[in-house]
Amino acid sequence: MNKDLAIAIPTFNRDEIIAKNFGQILPEIVKYSIPLYISDNSNNRKTEEFLKHLKVRYKNIFYYKNHIDIGHD
C-alpha cells in the first residue's frame, strides 16, 4: 500500500459519477497501490453495490456507509 498518497471521496447519490471516474483512474490506482476511502451519505445502496463488485479485484478500497444523513460537512 502506498504510504504517501490516499484518496478520500465523500459521496451522496453519485454512484454513476463514481463508476465513470473509477473506470478512468483505477489502472493508476492499482499500479501504485493507492488506498481509496469512500464515505457514503446516500439514501440508496447503489454506490455500495458498485464498490462491492470492485473490491473483489482491488483490496485497497475502504467503504463506510453513514446510517443517518449527516450532511456534506
Residue, then its C-alpha position, 0 to 999 in steps of 0.5 A: m500500500n502506498k504510504d504517501l498518497a490516499i484518496a478520500i471521496p465523500t459521496f451522496n447519490r453519485d454512484e454513476i459519477i463514481a463508476k465513470n471516474f473509477g473506470q478512468i483512474l483505477p489502472e493508476i490506482v492499482k499500479y501504485s497501490i493507492p488506498l481509496y476511502i469512500s464515505d457514503n451519505s446516500n439514501n440508496r445502496k447503489t454506490e455500495e453495490f458498485l464498490k462491492h463488485l470492485k473490491v473483489r479485484y482491488k483490496n485497497i478500497f475502504y467503504y463506510k456507509n453513514h446510517i443517518d444523513i449527516g450532511h456534506d460537512 
